[in-house]
Amino acid sequence: MSGGLPSRGLRFLRDRRRVVVRLGLWSVLETGYSFLIGYAPARALDDGFLQSRTGTGVGWLAVAGTGVLIGAYGTARVYAAVAALVEPLRDRLVRRVVERGVREADRGALSGLTQQVEIARDTFAGLVMVSRSFVFTAVGALVGLFSLAPLLLLVVLPPLAAGVGLFAATLRPLARRQEAFLAADEALADRLGALCPGLRDITAAGVEERMSAEVETLVSAEQRTARSLARYGVVRVAALALGGHLPTVLLLAAAPWLLDRGVSTGALVGALAYVTQSLLPALHNLVHGLGTSGSRLTVVLRRLAPASPREDAGSKGPGEPSNDPRHTTALPVTASTPKTPALTLSSVSFAYGPTAAPVIDALDLTLPSGSHLAVVGPSGIGKSTLTALVAGLLRPRCGTIRVCGAAVPGPEAVARRVLIPQEAYVFTGSLAENLGYLRPDPVPEAELLAAAEAVGLGALLEALGGPGGHVDPAALSAGERQLIALTRAYLSHAPLALLDEATCHLDARAEERAERAFAARPGGTLVVVAHRISSARRADRVLMMDGRDTAYGTHDELARRSARYRALVGAWTAVPRECSEPALALGDPDGVDAVAGPGLAGDGRHVVAHGPVGQVQAPGDLRDGGSLRREG
């Protein structure tokens, strides 16, 4: 793309040769003013005031004033010529943006039309004015110096040429660093724009440190690019000092030498006028205008005018995943192909500290797309740790994790999984807003009602007055909040659903309905951290985590060959009914209820179904029960 912009720019100018010629002709009037600004005062001194000819001196000053008026008229005509050159560029860019928006359904087309096109137009106009002004001003001043005394060029021209050459040599690397800085600044702004609306989710998911580290990385990247840009900014200042300020110093220092060699006093004053009133301002505008605006124009044109359809195809479309900070995906994704496993763990190990014993040790697991896996094991063994690793909320000590072929952690993996934790997040607003929270656009009402019916939210939806009903999180029970969160995840486009005790406040029938709905999603894969034996029976596969070894297979297979699994099943079914109360009004046919009774309302704790009677576990309790090793 970068190689295409100069050639396309030259072709654009060739197609508008008449406008370019007209711009040059009107600029000659400015050249005449640049010539007179030093020549007229020199003649006024040498031929007038120093010779006691006041009238002659005043006459030459009047000529200089006339040159100012002529230059002002030329400048006005120059603006009209620049507009004739710039507006066709704007029209072409608008056509490209509109065509791309229609062809690709590009949601960024409106932004490109209203903001970036205007930036391109204004920047291009500024560059034309700055570069044109420097060229014609420099020509007029140098011709004037030669007319006064050719020897003056020997003092002024070398430092001017050296300054311009130094600036030209740094122009390309300066543009690259300016572009890198703009990209880093936009990346930081985009990331902060995504993080700020999801602050509640970040806190709820406990990923503050990870999000802080990501932002710190982006801040450090912008800091590095800013420092690199600043170093070249110093070179730019040096070029301005060399080409604009040094000639003034040299003229003053060489004044005796010049006067001894026939240069008149008026010519010396005129040379100072040329340098300070023409060359220095023109060079200053060129250095600062071309150095900053040039790279900005390049960046904008690269975005608005891609070089080829292939490059167009590489741009982000509306379905491309974003690096959303929420613990659930916010953009639609394409489900994995049947040949791509929904979940792959290869030699994954994890520990809560560099010296701690691993909670998960060299775990291998491959879960085909469309599968339904139940993860079971004693309390604190690492089931929630496993889902956090798969979701990318924790980083493994070693090993690799892939979700639908995408590496974890990573933005593509984030877009392909949805995590529903035990503590459901519901916010004040309408029910439709809560349910469509993970979708980029409003969910059609028919789709929303179908999802609510499938998951089991229909009764609550009707009680709240339909999709537009107001949701007050404090007025909902824990089970109702979980049903809203489950329906929200069901409506997301993520193919892999991770239910981490996400139904613990539901009765067994409601839990079964929700799990079967997720298992039946087209192209969907379900991983459930089970707290009831019925969840394991419904699953295609069961992963048994016991702290020393893993067992993997169907419920019947594990019941036959794993004594620990049989013991866990026995512990599940042996808990008395009276030790807990159900979350809703229905009982649990397996003999285990999900929510503890008196004294636990509202504190988020639940009875551990597979532990001693009455044992209570706080959310996030991951007591180390030994390491989880490679599956058997």
C-alpha positions as CSV (number, residue, x, y, z in Angstrom):
1,M,0.0,0.0,0.0
2,S,2.7,2.4,0.9
3,G,4.3,1.9,-2.6
4,G,1.0,2.7,-4.3
5,L,0.2,6.1,-2.7
6,P,3.0,8.1,-4.4
7,S,2.2,6.8,-7.8
8,R,-1.5,7.3,-7.3
9,G,-0.8,10.8,-6.0
10,L,1.2,11.7,-9.1
11,R,-1.5,10.3,-11.4
12,F,-4.1,12.4,-9.5
13,L,-2.0,15.5,-10.1
14,R,-1.4,14.7,-13.8
15,D,-5.2,14.4,-14.3
16,R,-5.5,18.0,-13.0
17,R,-2.6,19.6,-14.9
18,R,-4.6,22.8,-15.7
19,V,-5.4,23.3,-12.0
20,V,-1.7,22.7,-11.1
21,V,-0.5,25.2,-13.7
22,R,-3.0,27.8,-12.6
23,L,-1.9,27.3,-9.0
24,G,1.7,27.8,-10.1
25,L,0.9,31.0,-12.0
26,W,-0.9,32.6,-9.1
27,S,2.0,31.6,-6.9
28,V,4.3,33.7,-9.0
29,L,2.7,36.8,-7.5
30,E,3.8,35.6,-4.1
31,T,7.2,35.0,-5.6
32,G,7.3,38.7,-6.6
33,Y,6.4,39.7,-3.1
34,S,9.2,37.5,-1.7
35,F,11.6,39.1,-4.2
36,L,10.6,42.7,-3.2
37,I,10.7,42.1,0.5
38,G,14.5,42.3,0.5
39,Y,15.3,44.0,-2.8
40,A,13.2,47.1,-2.2
41,P,14.6,48.0,1.3
42,A,18.2,47.4,-0.1
43,R,17.6,49.9,-3.0
44,A,15.8,52.3,-0.6
45,L,19.0,52.4,1.5
46,D,21.7,52.3,-1.2
47,D,20.0,54.6,-3.8
48,G,17.9,56.7,-1.4
49,F,18.4,57.3,2.2
50,L,22.2,56.7,2.4
51,Q,22.5,59.0,-0.6
52,S,20.3,61.7,1.0
53,R,17.6,61.0,-1.6
54,T,14.6,60.7,0.6
55,G,12.1,60.6,-2.3
56,T,13.9,57.7,-3.9
57,G,14.0,55.8,-0.6
58,V,10.3,56.4,0.0
59,G,9.6,55.3,-3.6
60,W,11.3,52.0,-3.1
61,L,9.4,51.5,0.1
62,A,6.2,52.2,-1.7
63,V,7.2,49.6,-4.3
64,A,7.6,47.1,-1.4
65,G,4.1,48.0,-0.1
66,T,2.7,47.5,-3.6
67,G,4.4,44.1,-3.6
68,V,2.5,43.3,-0.4
69,L,-0.8,44.1,-2.0
70,I,0.0,42.1,-5.1
71,G,1.1,39.2,-3.0
72,A,-2.1,39.3,-0.9
73,Y,-4.2,39.2,-4.2
74,G,-2.1,36.3,-5.4
75,T,-2.6,34.5,-2.1
76,A,-6.4,34.9,-2.4
77,R,-6.3,33.4,-5.9
78,V,-4.1,30.6,-4.7
79,Y,-6.7,29.5,-2.2
80,A,-9.3,29.2,-5.0
81,A,-6.8,27.1,-7.0
82,V,-6.1,24.9,-4.0
83,A,-9.8,24.3,-3.5
84,A,-10.1,23.2,-7.1
85,L,-7.4,20.7,-6.5
86,V,-8.5,19.5,-3.1
87,E,-12.3,19.1,-3.5
88,P,-11.9,16.4,-6.2
89,L,-9.8,14.4,-3.8
90,R,-12.5,14.7,-1.2
91,D,-15.1,13.6,-3.7
92,R,-13.1,10.6,-4.7
93,L,-12.5,9.5,-1.1
94,V,-16.3,9.9,-0.4
95,R,-17.1,7.7,-3.3
96,R,-14.7,5.0,-2.1
97,V,-16.0,5.1,1.4
98,V,-19.6,4.8,0.3
99,E,-18.8,2.0,-2.1
100,R,-17.0,0.1,0.5
101,G,-19.8,0.7,3.1
102,V,-22.4,-0.6,0.6
103,R,-20.3,-3.5,-0.7
104,E,-19.0,-4.8,2.7
105,A,-21.7,-3.5,5.0
106,D,-18.9,-1.6,6.7
107,R,-20.1,-0.1,9.9
108,G,-17.1,2.2,10.0
109,A,-18.1,3.9,6.7
110,L,-20.0,6.6,8.5
111,S,-17.0,7.5,10.6
112,G,-14.8,7.4,7.5
113,L,-17.2,9.7,5.7
114,T,-17.6,12.3,8.4
115,Q,-14.3,12.4,10.1
116,Q,-11.4,10.8,8.2
117,V,-12.3,12.2,4.8
118,E,-12.4,15.7,6.3
119,I,-9.0,15.1,7.9
120,A,-7.6,13.9,4.6
121,R,-9.0,17.0,2.7
122,D,-7.8,19.5,5.3
123,T,-4.4,17.9,5.6
124,F,-3.9,17.7,1.9
125,A,-4.8,21.3,1.5
126,G,-2.3,22.3,4.2
127,L,0.5,20.3,2.6
128,V,-0.2,21.9,-0.8
129,M,-0.1,25.3,0.7
130,V,3.1,24.7,2.8
131,S,5.1,23.0,0.1
132,R,4.1,25.5,-2.6
133,S,4.8,28.4,-0.3
134,F,8.3,27.2,0.5
135,V,9.3,26.5,-3.1
136,F,8.1,29.9,-4.5
137,T,9.3,31.8,-1.5
138,A,12.7,30.2,-1.6
139,V,13.0,30.9,-5.3
140,G,12.1,34.6,-4.9
141,A,14.5,35.1,-2.0
142,L,17.4,33.4,-3.7
143,V,16.9,35.4,-6.9
144,G,16.8,38.5,-4.8
145,L,20.0,37.6,-3.0
146,F,21.7,37.0,-6.3
147,S,20.4,40.3,-7.6
148,L,21.8,42.2,-4.6
149,A,25.2,40.5,-4.5
150,P,26.0,37.0,-5.7
151,L,28.5,36.8,-2.8
152,L,25.5,36.7,-0.4
153,L,24.5,33.3,-1.7
154,L,27.8,31.9,-0.5
155,V,26.8,32.7,3.0
156,V,23.1,31.9,2.9
157,L,22.7,29.0,0.5
158,P,25.0,26.3,2.1
159,P,23.3,26.2,5.5
160,L,19.9,26.5,3.9
161,A,20.6,23.5,1.6
162,A,22.1,21.6,4.5
163,G,19.0,22.2,6.7
164,V,16.6,21.2,3.9
165,G,18.7,18.1,3.1
166,L,18.8,17.1,6.8
167,F,15.0,17.4,7.0
168,A,14.5,15.5,3.8
169,A,16.7,12.7,5.0
170,T,14.6,12.3,8.2
171,L,11.3,12.7,6.5
172,R,10.7,9.0,5.7
173,P,11.7,7.6,9.2
174,L,9.9,10.5,10.8
175,A,6.7,9.6,8.9
176,R,7.1,5.9,10.0
177,R,7.4,6.8,13.6
178,Q,4.6,9.3,13.4
179,E,2.4,6.5,11.9
180,A,3.5,4.1,14.6
181,F,2.7,6.6,17.3
182,L,-0.8,7.3,15.8
183,A,-1.4,3.5,15.6
184,A,-0.3,3.0,19.3
185,D,-2.4,5.9,20.4
186,E,-5.5,4.6,18.6
187,A,-4.9,1.1,19.9
188,L,-4.8,2.4,23.5
189,A,-7.9,4.5,22.9
190,D,-9.8,1.6,21.4
191,R,-8.8,-0.7,24.2
192,L,-9.8,1.8,26.9
193,G,-13.1,2.4,25.0
194,A,-13.8,-1.3,25.2
195,L,-12.7,-1.7,28.8
196,C,-14.6,1.2,30.4
197,P,-18.1,0.0,29.5
198,G,-17.1,-3.5,30.9
199,L,-15.6,-2.4,34.3
200,R,-18.4,-4.1,36.2
201,D,-17.8,-7.3,34.3
202,I,-14.0,-7.1,34.8
203,T,-14.6,-6.7,38.6
204,A,-17.2,-9.5,38.6
205,A,-14.8,-11.9,36.7
206,G,-11.9,-11.0,38.9
207,V,-9.6,-10.1,36.0
208,E,-8.5,-6.7,37.1
209,E,-4.8,-7.6,37.1
210,R,-5.0,-9.1,33.7
211,M,-6.8,-6.1,32.2
212,S,-4.4,-3.7,34.0
213,A,-1.5,-5.6,32.5
214,E,-2.9,-5.4,29.0
215,V,-3.5,-1.6,29.3
216,E,0.0,-1.2,30.8
217,T,1.4,-3.0,27.7
218,L,-0.4,-0.6,25.4
219,V,0.7,2.5,27.4
220,S,4.3,1.3,27.3
221,A,4.0,0.8,23.6
222,E,2.7,4.3,23.1
223,Q,5.4,5.6,25.4
224,R,8.1,3.9,23.3
225,T,6.8,5.3,20.0
226,A,6.4,8.8,21.6
227,R,10.1,8.7,22.6
228,S,11.2,7.5,19.2
229,L,9.2,10.3,17.6
230,A,10.6,12.8,20.0
231,R,14.1,11.9,19.1
232,Y,13.4,12.6,15.4
233,G,11.6,15.8,16.6
234,V,15.0,16.9,17.9
235,V,16.5,16.3,14.5
236,R,13.7,18.3,12.9
237,V,14.5,21.3,15.2
238,A,18.2,20.9,14.3
239,A,17.3,21.1,10.6
240,L,15.3,24.3,11.3
241,A,18.1,25.8,13.2
242,L,20.7,24.9,10.6
243,G,18.7,26.1,7.6
244,G,16.7,29.0,9.1
245,H,18.7,30.5,12.0
246,L,22.3,29.8,11.1
247,P,22.2,32.0,7.9
248,T,21.3,35.0,10.1
249,V,24.2,34.4,12.4
250,L,26.6,33.9,9.5
251,L,25.4,37.1,7.8
252,L,26.1,39.1,10.9
253,A,29.4,37.4,11.6
254,A,30.5,37.8,7.9
255,A,29.3,41.4,7.6
256,P,32.8,43.0,7.8
257,W,34.2,40.5,5.3
258,L,31.2,41.1,2.9
259,L,31.5,44.9,3.2
260,D,35.2,44.7,2.4
261,R,34.4,42.9,-0.8
262,G,31.9,45.4,-2.1
263,V,28.7,44.3,-0.6
264,S,26.7,47.4,0.2
265,T,25.0,48.2,3.5
266,G,21.6,48.1,1.8
267,A,22.4,44.6,0.3
268,L,23.3,43.3,3.7
269,V,20.1,44.6,5.2
270,G,18.1,43.2,2.3
271,A,19.8,39.8,2.8
272,L,18.8,39.8,6.5
273,A,15.2,40.6,5.4
274,Y,15.2,37.7,3.0
275,V,16.4,35.3,5.7
276,T,14.3,36.5,8.6
277,Q,11.1,37.5,6.8
278,S,10.9,34.9,3.9
279,L,13.2,31.9,4.2
280,L,12.9,31.2,8.0
281,P,9.1,31.4,8.1
282,A,8.8,29.3,5.0
283,L,11.2,26.6,6.3
284,H,9.5,26.6,9.7
285,N,6.1,25.9,8.0
286,L,7.6,23.3,5.8
287,V,9.3,21.4,8.6
288,H,6.4,21.4,11.0
289,G,3.6,21.1,8.4
290,L,5.2,18.4,6.2
291,G,6.7,16.5,9.1
292,T,3.5,16.0,11.0
293,S,0.7,16.4,8.5
294,G,2.4,14.3,5.8
295,S,2.4,11.1,7.9
296,R,-1.1,11.7,9.1
297,L,-2.3,12.1,5.6
298,T,-0.6,8.9,4.6
299,V,-2.3,7.0,7.5
300,V,-5.7,8.3,6.6
301,L,-5.3,7.6,2.9
302,R,-4.2,4.0,3.6
303,R,-7.4,3.5,5.5
304,L,-9.8,5.2,3.1
305,A,-8.3,4.1,-0.3
306,P,-7.0,0.5,-0.1
307,A,-4.7,-0.4,-2.9
308,S,-6.5,-3.6,-4.1
309,P,-9.6,-5.7,-3.5
310,R,-7.3,-8.2,-1.7
311,E,-6.4,-5.5,0.8
312,D,-10.0,-4.5,1.1
313,A,-10.9,-8.1,1.9
314,G,-8.3,-8.1,4.6
315,S,-10.0,-5.2,6.5
316,K,-12.1,-6.0,9.5
317,G,-15.8,-6.6,8.8
318,P,-18.7,-6.6,11.2
319,G,-18.3,-10.2,12.1
320,E,-14.7,-10.0,13.0
321,P,-14.0,-10.8,16.7
322,S,-12.9,-8.1,19.0
323,N,-10.7,-8.2,22.1
324,D,-13.7,-7.5,24.4
325,P,-12.7,-7.4,28.1
326,R,-15.9,-9.0,29.2
327,H,-15.8,-12.6,30.3
328,T,-18.3,-13.4,27.5
329,T,-18.1,-12.7,23.8
330,A,-19.8,-9.7,22.3
331,L,-19.5,-10.4,18.5
332,P,-20.7,-13.2,16.3
333,V,-18.2,-15.7,15.2
334,T,-18.2,-18.6,12.8
335,A,-18.6,-22.0,14.5
336,S,-15.7,-24.4,14.2
337,T,-15.8,-26.9,11.5
338,P,-16.4,-30.6,12.4
339,K,-12.7,-31.3,11.9
340,T,-11.7,-28.6,14.4
341,P,-12.0,-29.6,18.0
342,A,-14.1,-27.3,20.1
343,L,-11.5,-27.5,22.9
344,T,-7.9,-28.8,23.1
345,L,-5.6,-28.8,26.1
346,S,-2.1,-30.0,25.6
347,S,0.1,-30.7,28.6
348,V,-1.5,-27.9,30.6
349,S,-0.3,-27.2,34.1
350,F,-1.3,-24.5,36.5
351,A,-0.4,-23.4,40.1
352,Y,-1.4,-20.4,42.2
353,G,2.1,-19.3,42.7
354,P,5.7,-20.1,41.6
355,T,6.3,-22.4,44.6
356,A,2.8,-23.8,45.0
357,A,1.9,-27.4,44.1
358,P,0.2,-27.5,40.7
359,V,-3.6,-27.7,40.8
360,I,-3.6,-29.0,37.2
361,D,-0.6,-31.0,36.1
362,A,0.1,-31.9,32.5
363,L,-3.5,-32.3,31.5
364,D,-4.4,-33.4,27.9
365,L,-8.0,-33.1,26.7
366,T,-9.6,-33.0,23.3
367,L,-13.3,-32.2,23.0
368,P,-14.9,-32.5,19.6
369,S,-17.3,-29.9,18.3
370,G,-20.9,-30.5,19.4
371,S,-19.9,-32.4,22.6
372,H,-21.4,-32.1,26.0
373,L,-18.8,-32.5,28.8
374,A,-19.5,-32.6,32.6
375,V,-16.5,-31.8,34.9
376,V,-16.9,-33.4,38.3
377,G,-14.7,-33.8,41.4
378,P,-14.4,-32.9,45.1
379,S,-14.6,-29.4,46.3
380,G,-11.6,-27.2,45.7
381,I,-10.0,-29.7,43.3
382,G,-9.7,-27.1,40.5
383,K,-12.9,-27.4,38.4
384,S,-13.4,-23.6,38.4
385,T,-9.6,-23.2,37.7
386,L,-10.0,-25.3,34.6
387,T,-12.9,-23.2,33.2
388,A,-10.9,-20.0,34.0
389,L,-8.0,-21.4,32.1
390,V,-10.2,-22.3,29.1
391,A,-11.8,-18.8,29.2
392,G,-8.4,-17.2,29.3
393,L,-8.9,-15.6,32.7
394,L,-5.9,-17.5,34.0
395,R,-2.7,-18.3,32.2
396,P,-1.3,-21.8,32.4
397,R,2.2,-22.3,33.8
398,C,2.9,-24.4,30.7
399,G,1.1,-26.1,27.9
400,T,-1.3,-24.8,25.3
401,I,-5.1,-24.3,25.1
402,R,-7.1,-23.8,22.0
403,V,-10.8,-23.0,21.6
404,C,-12.2,-23.8,18.2
405,G,-8.6,-23.7,16.9
406,A,-7.8,-20.3,18.4
407,A,-5.0,-19.9,20.9
408,V,-5.9,-19.0,24.5
409,P,-5.5,-16.3,25.6
410,G,-6.3,-14.3,22.5
411,P,-9.1,-12.2,21.0
412,E,-10.2,-14.9,18.6
413,A,-10.6,-17.4,21.5
414,V,-12.5,-14.8,23.6
415,A,-15.0,-14.4,20.8
416,R,-15.5,-18.2,20.5
417,R,-16.4,-18.9,24.1
418,V,-18.9,-17.7,26.6
419,L,-18.4,-18.2,30.4
420,I,-21.3,-18.2,32.8
421,P,-20.0,-18.0,36.4
422,Q,-21.9,-19.0,39.5
423,E,-22.6,-15.4,40.5
424,A,-24.8,-14.1,37.6
425,Y,-24.4,-10.6,36.4
426,V,-27.6,-8.7,35.9
427,F,-27.9,-4.9,35.5
428,T,-30.6,-2.4,35.9
429,G,-32.5,-1.8,32.6
430,S,-34.9,-3.6,30.4
431,L,-35.0,-7.4,30.1
432,A,-34.2,-7.1,26.4
433,E,-31.0,-5.1,27.2
434,N,-29.9,-7.7,29.7
435,L,-30.5,-10.6,27.3
436,G,-28.9,-8.9,24.3
437,Y,-25.9,-7.7,26.2
438,L,-23.5,-10.0,24.3
439,R,-24.8,-9.2,20.8
440,P,-23.5,-6.2,18.8
441,D,-27.0,-5.3,17.5
442,P,-30.5,-5.5,19.1
443,V,-31.9,-9.1,19.2
444,P,-35.1,-9.6,17.2
445,E,-38.0,-10.1,19.6
446,A,-38.9,-13.4,18.0
447,E,-35.4,-14.8,18.5
448,L,-35.3,-13.5,22.1
449,L,-38.7,-15.1,22.9
450,A,-37.5,-18.4,21.4
451,A,-34.3,-18.4,23.5
452,A,-36.2,-17.6,26.7
453,E,-38.6,-20.5,26.0
454,A,-35.7,-22.9,25.3
455,V,-33.7,-22.0,28.4
456,G,-36.7,-21.8,30.7
457,L,-37.0,-18.0,31.2
458,G,-40.6,-17.8,29.8
459,A,-42.4,-17.5,33.2
460,L,-40.1,-14.8,34.4
461,L,-40.3,-12.9,31.1
462,E,-44.0,-12.9,31.3
463,A,-44.0,-11.8,35.0
464,L,-41.7,-8.9,34.1
465,G,-44.0,-7.7,31.4
466,G,-42.2,-9.0,28.3
467,P,-38.8,-8.1,26.8
468,G,-39.4,-4.4,27.6
469,G,-40.0,-5.1,31.3
470,H,-37.8,-3.4,33.8
471,V,-35.2,-5.5,35.6
472,D,-34.2,-4.6,39.2
473,P,-31.3,-7.0,40.2
474,A,-32.0,-6.6,43.9
475,A,-35.6,-7.7,43.4
476,L,-34.7,-11.0,41.7
477,S,-33.7,-14.2,43.3
478,A,-30.4,-15.9,42.7
479,G,-32.1,-18.5,40.5
480,E,-33.9,-15.8,38.4
481,R,-30.6,-14.0,37.9
482,Q,-29.0,-17.2,36.7
483,L,-31.8,-17.8,34.2
484,I,-31.3,-14.3,32.7
485,A,-27.5,-14.9,32.5
486,L,-28.0,-18.3,30.9
487,T,-30.4,-16.9,28.3
488,R,-28.0,-14.1,27.5
489,A,-25.2,-16.6,26.9
490,Y,-27.6,-18.8,24.8
491,L,-28.2,-15.8,22.6
492,S,-24.5,-15.1,22.1
493,H,-22.8,-16.4,18.9
494,A,-20.0,-18.2,20.8
495,P,-19.9,-21.9,19.9
496,L,-18.3,-23.0,23.3
497,A,-20.4,-22.4,26.4
498,L,-18.7,-22.8,29.8
499,L,-21.2,-23.2,32.7
500,D,-19.2,-22.9,36.0
501,E,-21.8,-23.8,38.6
502,A,-24.1,-21.5,36.5
503,T,-27.2,-23.5,37.5
504,C,-26.4,-24.0,41.2
505,H,-29.4,-21.9,42.3
506,L,-31.9,-23.7,40.0
507,D,-33.8,-26.8,40.9
508,A,-33.0,-30.0,39.0
509,R,-35.8,-29.7,36.4
510,A,-34.8,-26.1,35.5
511,E,-31.2,-27.1,35.4
512,E,-31.9,-30.0,33.0
513,R,-34.0,-27.8,30.7
514,A,-31.2,-25.2,30.5
515,E,-28.4,-27.7,29.9
516,R,-30.4,-29.5,27.2
517,A,-31.1,-26.2,25.5
518,F,-27.3,-25.4,25.4
519,A,-26.5,-28.9,24.3
520,A,-29.0,-28.6,21.4
521,R,-27.6,-25.3,20.1
522,P,-26.6,-25.8,16.4
523,G,-22.8,-26.1,16.3
524,G,-22.6,-25.5,20.0
525,T,-20.4,-27.3,22.5
526,L,-21.2,-27.4,26.3
527,V,-18.8,-27.8,29.3
528,V,-20.6,-28.0,32.6
529,V,-19.0,-27.9,36.1
530,A,-21.5,-30.3,37.6
531,H,-22.9,-30.2,41.1
532,R,-25.5,-32.9,40.6
533,I,-25.2,-36.5,39.4
534,S,-27.9,-35.8,36.8
535,S,-25.7,-33.4,35.0
536,A,-23.0,-36.1,34.6
537,R,-25.6,-38.6,33.4
538,R,-26.8,-36.2,30.7
539,A,-23.4,-35.4,29.4
540,D,-21.7,-37.3,26.5
541,R,-18.5,-37.3,28.4
542,V,-17.4,-36.8,32.0
543,L,-14.0,-35.5,33.2
544,M,-13.4,-36.8,36.7
545,M,-10.9,-34.6,38.7
546,D,-9.7,-36.2,41.9
547,G,-6.4,-34.5,42.7
548,R,-4.1,-37.3,41.8
549,D,-5.3,-38.6,38.4
550,T,-8.0,-37.9,36.0
551,A,-10.6,-40.2,34.5
552,Y,-12.4,-39.5,31.3
553,G,-15.3,-41.3,29.6
554,T,-19.0,-41.7,29.7
555,H,-20.9,-41.8,33.0
556,D,-21.4,-45.6,32.6
557,E,-17.8,-46.2,31.7
558,L,-16.5,-44.3,34.7
559,A,-19.0,-46.0,37.0
560,R,-17.6,-49.3,35.9
561,R,-13.8,-48.6,36.0
562,S,-13.3,-45.8,38.5
563,A,-13.7,-46.4,42.2
564,R,-13.3,-42.7,43.0
565,Y,-16.1,-41.8,40.5
566,R,-18.4,-44.4,42.1
567,A,-17.5,-43.0,45.5
568,L,-18.4,-39.5,44.3
569,V,-21.7,-40.7,42.9
570,G,-22.4,-42.3,46.2
571,A,-21.6,-39.1,48.1
572,W,-23.9,-37.2,45.8
573,T,-26.9,-39.4,46.3
574,A,-26.3,-40.0,50.1
575,V,-26.8,-36.3,51.2
576,P,-30.1,-36.0,53.2
577,R,-32.9,-33.8,51.7
578,E,-33.3,-31.9,54.9
579,C,-29.8,-30.4,54.9
580,S,-30.7,-27.8,52.2
581,E,-33.5,-26.1,50.5
582,P,-34.0,-25.8,46.8
583,A,-33.5,-22.5,45.0
584,L,-36.9,-22.5,43.5
585,A,-40.1,-24.3,44.5
586,L,-39.2,-27.6,43.0
587,G,-37.3,-30.5,44.6
588,D,-34.2,-32.4,43.4
589,P,-34.9,-36.0,42.4
590,D,-31.2,-36.8,43.0
591,G,-31.5,-35.9,46.7
592,V,-29.3,-32.8,46.5
593,D,-30.4,-29.2,46.5
594,A,-28.3,-26.4,45.2
595,V,-28.7,-23.7,47.8
596,A,-28.2,-23.8,51.5
597,G,-31.0,-22.8,53.8
598,P,-31.2,-20.6,56.8
599,G,-28.3,-18.1,57.3
600,L,-27.1,-18.3,53.7
601,A,-29.7,-16.2,51.9
602,G,-28.0,-13.5,49.8
603,D,-24.4,-14.4,50.7
604,G,-23.8,-16.4,47.6
605,R,-22.7,-19.6,49.4
606,H,-24.0,-23.0,48.6
607,V,-24.0,-26.5,50.1
608,V,-21.2,-28.7,48.8
609,A,-23.2,-31.6,47.6
610,H,-20.3,-34.1,47.6
611,G,-18.8,-33.1,51.0
612,P,-19.9,-33.7,54.6
613,V,-23.4,-32.8,55.5
614,G,-23.7,-29.1,56.2
615,Q,-20.4,-28.1,54.7
616,V,-20.5,-24.7,53.1
617,Q,-18.2,-23.3,50.4
618,A,-17.7,-19.7,49.6
619,P,-17.5,-18.6,45.9
620,G,-14.1,-18.8,44.5
621,D,-12.9,-21.3,47.1
622,L,-10.2,-23.3,45.4
623,R,-8.6,-25.1,48.2
624,D,-5.8,-27.3,46.9
625,G,-6.9,-30.9,46.9
626,G,-3.7,-32.1,45.1
627,S,-2.7,-31.8,41.5
628,L,-4.7,-32.8,38.6
629,R,-2.6,-35.0,36.2
630,R,-2.9,-36.3,32.7
631,E,-6.1,-37.9,31.8
632,G,-6.2,-41.7,31.9
